[in-house]
Amino acid sequence: MTDLELTGLYTERAQCVLALARAAKAAGCVVGFRNDPALDEVEAARWPVLFIDLPTGQVSWHLTIEDRRSAADIDIYLGEWDRHDTAEKYRRLAAWQPACQSQEHERCAGCDGCVICGECIEG
């Protein structure tokens, strides 16, 4: 893989993570950036960490300073890293079931729930 291809993959990853952060924020989750205290000041500024506090636990990613600049709508994170590892991060992410944001649930046959979120809408 070339450096250009790798850069493209990291750019795509960052856009997906930022979209996830905005969706989580819209769902009421705490989202924000902070510097990694394990890095020296220069590296920490180059590689800010995006934190998302999901109901299933905290998840985080190092992004680039350019990614941070493109996310001016995301505030500073005031919490601390809970020391999760990569496997735990993706377990928490996979377990997250955000509430349906649809203004109108769509009924499905046999009341298996909303076809968007699966939530029972029969009451």
SVG drawing of the C-alpha trace seen along z (x, -y; Angstrom):
<svg xmlns="http://www.w3.org/2000/svg" viewBox="-50 -25 57 36">
<polyline fill="none" stroke="black" stroke-width="0.4" points="0.0,0.0 1.4,-3.4 1.6,-6.4 -1.1,-8.1 -3.5,-5.1 -2.8,-4.9 -3.5,-8.7 -6.8,-8.2 -7.8,-5.4 -7.1,-7.5 -9.0,-10.4 -12.0,-8.1 -11.7,-6.7 -11.7,-10.2 -14.8,-11.2 -16.6,-8.1 -15.6,-8.7 -16.6,-12.3 -20.0,-11.3 -20.4,-8.8 -19.5,-11.5 -22.1,-13.9 -24.8,-11.2 -23.9,-10.3 -24.0,-13.9 -27.5,-14.3 -28.5,-11.2 -27.5,-13.0 -24.0,-11.4 -21.1,-13.5 -18.6,-14.0 -15.4,-16.1 -11.7,-16.4 -8.8,-16.5 -5.1,-16.0 -3.4,-12.7 -1.4,-13.3 0.8,-10.3 2.2,-12.3 4.6,-15.2 3.1,-18.6 3.9,-18.8 2.7,-15.3 -0.4,-15.8 -1.3,-18.9 -0.8,-17.0 -2.9,-14.0 -6.0,-15.1 -8.2,-12.4 -12.0,-12.3 -14.0,-10.8 -17.6,-9.6 -19.4,-8.5 -21.8,-6.0 -24.4,-4.3 -22.3,-1.2 -19.0,-2.9 -16.4,-5.3 -14.8,-5.0 -12.0,-7.2 -9.8,-7.7 -6.7,-9.7 -7.3,-12.0 -5.1,-14.5 -5.1,-18.2 -6.6,-18.8 -9.5,-16.5 -9.9,-18.5 -10.0,-21.8 -12.8,-20.4 -14.9,-19.6 -15.3,-23.0 -18.8,-21.9 -17.3,-19.4 -16.3,-20.8 -13.5,-20.0 -13.9,-16.7 -13.6,-17.3 -13.5,-13.6 -10.6,-11.2 -9.7,-8.2 -11.1,-5.1 -8.2,-3.0 -10.2,-0.9 -8.3,0.9 -9.1,1.3 -11.0,4.6 -13.1,3.1 -13.8,-0.1 -15.2,1.9 -17.2,4.2 -18.8,1.1 -19.5,-0.4 -21.1,2.8 -23.3,3.0 -24.6,-0.5 -28.2,-0.6 -29.1,-4.3 -32.7,-5.3 -34.6,-5.8 -34.4,-9.5 -37.2,-9.1 -40.0,-11.6 -42.4,-8.9 -42.0,-5.2 -42.9,-2.9 -45.2,0.0 -44.2,3.4 -46.3,6.5 -46.8,8.6 -45.6,5.8 -41.9,6.7 -41.4,3.1 -40.4,0.0 -38.6,1.0 -36.2,-1.8 -35.3,-1.1 -37.1,2.2 -38.8,0.5 -42.4,1.7 -44.8,-1.0 -48.0,0.8 -47.9,-0.7"/>
</svg>
